[in-house]
């Protein structure tokens, strides 16, 4: 049954995705509104496919704030990356700069308002990234970051990327950590039915020290892991 679900899911979701990417290129000159609606449609269609075709139930624990904050999300699969417009409205996501070079998708991502991250380009790239991020906050949009830097296997708790703490300090925004356990079902070629849970953590205020902020985010985004906590010496503290 799982195999049959996947045989329907892949052509349905990715076939429609190609059409929506082409549509996004057409509407880009018309301004942000039409492009944002297409992205929202894409994300909601993905959620529909996940629930109705793959048989995955999505549960949200906790309240999602509507004002601009920095959401720090556990990253176990493409599910939560595609799902961000469903969860947060019109989010501006910190994304690897390499993704902006993808034909078609990259141009749309730029105009939509994603924030390119260059990990090895130094202080100038960081300043440019923060200018874009503050502009998005001024537009009333929430920011989304995956502080582990890449997808991780469910049950693992790697150190947070050092750049997260710098962004937190320089933006001066409260952080809302979000745990998600999508890796058990979605981070595989053959996706399985079951339940994916989001757990929205308590708001972490701006102005904490880097170790304090990282410790609180680390604990909160790993709240759904079914493993023992790492020893103190292995926790992701970047002073």
Secondary structure, DSSP 8 states (H G I E B T S, - for coil): -HHHHHHHHHHHHHHHHHHHHHHHHHHGGG-HHHHHHHHHHHHHHHHHIIIIIS-EEEEEES----S--EEEE--SSHHHHHHHHHHHSS-EEEEEGGGGGSTTHHHHHHHHT-EEE-TTSHHHHHHHHHHHHHHHHHTT--EEE-TTSS---TT------HHHHHHHHHH---EEEEEE-GGGTTSSSS---EEEEEEEEEEE-TT--HHHHHHHHHHHHTTT--S----GGGS----
